[in-house]
Amino acid sequence: MSEKVVTERAGAAVSGAGETAGAEEAPEAVEPAGPRPLGVDRTPTGHPGVDARLARLADADHLAADGHLAVYEDVHQGLRSALAALDERPDRPPVPTRPYDNRS
């Protein structure tokens, strides 16, 4: 039964040499919408370095999607640095790191 429907539709589409195959017209090209702010509220953390990085996320609101990556990477690196700074304590010597090539 499905072969019959496909054949009938194909025949209707090619019937009439100079006629259009239906009343459908080609859809108009629609341009993508421009960037819009997401409107996400950012709650202050009380840590100026972290708050500055989180505020930087607002820069992505006005960029096209291909520009978001640079902002996200910058914010991520800044947050990682702020987190690493919490581990650095002036009253203790730095903790030695072990190489990743541990084999037991």
Secondary structure by P-SEA (a helix, b strand, c coil): caaaaaaaaaaaaacccccccccccccccccccccccccccccccccaaaaaaaaaccccccccccaaaaaaaaaaaaaaaaaaaaaccccccccbbbbccccc
